[in-house]
Structure formats: C-alpha cells, structure tokens
C-alpha cells in the first residue's frame, strides 16, 4: 500500500513538474522573443518567424524611439502621474475604508450601497467627458489624478484589513488621548502595509499603462505620457511603412515591427524593476486572511 502510494506521488510530481515547465515556456518564450527581436535588424525580422537570438544585432530600433526630443518629458509625465496617482489613490481609499469600517458611522449603509453601485454601473464615456469638462480638468495634469482617486473595490479590500485589527488597540490609543487621525495614521496604516502595497502596485501598473485618458481628455502634447508618445511613434511607423515602396518592402515593414517591439520593452522595464521591491508585501496582501486558524 505504501509502495503504491509512493509510486502515485512520483507520477503526480512528474506530471505536475512537466505541466509547470510547459506553462513557464509558454510565458517565457514570447517575452524572450520580444526582447531579442527588439535588438534585431529589419532584414533579420523580415521572416516574421520565432527569434531566439538577435538577428543582425542593432540598436537602431531604440534610437528611432528616443530620437523624439519629447520622449524624456513624456517619461517624466508618466513617472509623476504613476507615483502621485498611485499614492493619492491608495491614501484616499484608505481614508474612506477607515470610515466605512466603523459601525458607528452615521449613514454607513447608504455610503456602502452607493459604493456597490459604482462596481456595476458607470456614467458612460460622454457623461464622464462632460463632467470632466465642467470641472475644468481638460488639458490639465490633474485629469490623470482626480478621476482615478476612488475605487470601491480597493476600499472593500482595505475595509477587510481594518476590521481584522483588534478593537483593543484603538481603545487603548483613545485612552492615551490619541485622535482619530493619529489612530488611523500611526496604528491602522502601519498594520495594513501588505494591502497598501498591493493596491499601490495594481494602481501604479494601471496608471503607467494608461493612455486612453490622454486620448480622451488631453490635447496638449506637453502633457502626453510615455505611452501616448509611443502610440504616436507606432502610428507614424505604420504610416511610413505604407508610404515606402507601397508597403511591399519587407525590410521597412520589419523595421517598423522592431520599433514596436522596442516600445513594448521600454514600457515594461520600469514595472519589472519595481515589482520585486513590492513582491514581499504583494504576496502578503494576497495571502492575508486566506487561512483562518
């Protein structure tokens, strides 16, 4: 019986390992293909096949991306809106979650109902545009920040964390003369670092990748983030490939593909650098409350 069970465990571990290896290859190979292709020449990419090593190593694709003098400014706009947006969003949601986690809050059920409605319904694109226009946020940096301040989904996550904090901590702090703000800042926020880091990571990635806000509400190129500038570069590259040789020159088309791949690498690297710094807190935030003892 024991030998049979050991044999079954061996087969289980074998197939489990095999599936994990195949799953890892499905993820790693496309990413590696994009990376090495971004360093390949136009002629090397003309075949449109799988590239596992740079064909005709060149940095021309990256030179074409950075040849635009407005790229550094666009990069700073992306960094600012990501950092400011993620921090203000997390702080605002934490303040709302702290209030809603208290049963003594007057009108708590009404606020909760209003928050749940926002999870399923929105005003739509045109009403949202008219609202942002009436608030004077068009063509301003704050159009990236203020509309993205609130998310009831993140509020619910933080509410659950706040409710797990023993009430005795709050009561002892009040006995010592601490105000509500001091209790929130010095007790609740430090004890919910995993949840805060998780929300900062998710919202930061969303802010970094967002370019639809720019397309809808911003016309000043000085406020364009990196993603919008890269979108323009890709569009211009596609137009140039159509105008050169009537879109029949495979080398030109492949060079355009190389520029597109280079833009993907440029926008992905900052997230890959930041993620390991928040990974410990991210895993803690996802696992907290998953197991009850």
Secondary structure as the mmCIF struct_conf table of DSSP 4:
data_model
#
loop_
_struct_conf.conf_type_id
_struct_conf.id
_struct_conf.beg_label_comp_id
_struct_conf.beg_label_asym_id
_struct_conf.beg_label_seq_id
_struct_conf.end_label_comp_id
_struct_conf.end_label_asym_id
_struct_conf.end_label_seq_id
HELX_RH_AL_P HELX_RH_AL_P1 UNK A 2 UNK A 37
TURN_TY1_P TURN_TY1_P1 UNK A 38 UNK A 39
BEND BEND1 UNK A 40 UNK A 40
TURN_TY1_P TURN_TY1_P2 UNK A 42 UNK A 47
BEND BEND2 UNK A 52 UNK A 53
BEND BEND3 UNK A 55 UNK A 56
BEND BEND4 UNK A 59 UNK A 59
HELX_RH_AL_P HELX_RH_AL_P2 UNK A 60 UNK A 66
TURN_TY1_P TURN_TY1_P3 UNK A 67 UNK A 67
BEND BEND5 UNK A 68 UNK A 68
TURN_TY1_P TURN_TY1_P4 UNK A 69 UNK A 70
HELX_RH_AL_P HELX_RH_AL_P3 UNK A 71 UNK A 100
TURN_TY1_P TURN_TY1_P5 UNK A 101 UNK A 101
TURN_TY1_P TURN_TY1_P6 UNK A 103 UNK A 104
BEND BEND6 UNK A 105 UNK A 105
TURN_TY1_P TURN_TY1_P7 UNK A 106 UNK A 107
HELX_RH_AL_P HELX_RH_AL_P4 UNK A 108 UNK A 120
HELX_RH_AL_P HELX_RH_AL_P5 UNK A 125 UNK A 134
TURN_TY1_P TURN_TY1_P8 UNK A 135 UNK A 136
TURN_TY1_P TURN_TY1_P9 UNK A 138 UNK A 139
BEND BEND7 UNK A 140 UNK A 140
HELX_RH_3T_P HELX_RH_3T_P1 UNK A 141 UNK A 143
TURN_TY1_P TURN_TY1_P10 UNK A 144 UNK A 145
HELX_RH_3T_P HELX_RH_3T_P2 UNK A 146 UNK A 148
BEND BEND8 UNK A 149 UNK A 149
HELX_RH_AL_P HELX_RH_AL_P6 UNK A 152 UNK A 164
BEND BEND9 UNK A 165 UNK A 165
HELX_RH_AL_P HELX_RH_AL_P7 UNK A 167 UNK A 175
TURN_TY1_P TURN_TY1_P11 UNK A 176 UNK A 177
HELX_RH_AL_P HELX_RH_AL_P8 UNK A 180 UNK A 183
HELX_RH_PI_P HELX_RH_PI_P1 UNK A 184 UNK A 188
HELX_RH_AL_P HELX_RH_AL_P9 UNK A 189 UNK A 191
TURN_TY1_P TURN_TY1_P12 UNK A 192 UNK A 192
HELX_RH_AL_P HELX_RH_AL_P10 UNK A 193 UNK A 209
HELX_RH_AL_P HELX_RH_AL_P11 UNK A 212 UNK A 217
HELX_RH_3T_P HELX_RH_3T_P3 UNK A 221 UNK A 223
HELX_RH_AL_P HELX_RH_AL_P12 UNK A 226 UNK A 243
HELX_RH_3T_P HELX_RH_3T_P4 UNK A 244 UNK A 247
TURN_TY1_P TURN_TY1_P13 UNK A 248 UNK A 248
HELX_RH_AL_P HELX_RH_AL_P13 UNK A 250 UNK A 287
TURN_TY1_P TURN_TY1_P14 UNK A 288 UNK A 290
BEND BEND10 UNK A 291 UNK A 291
#
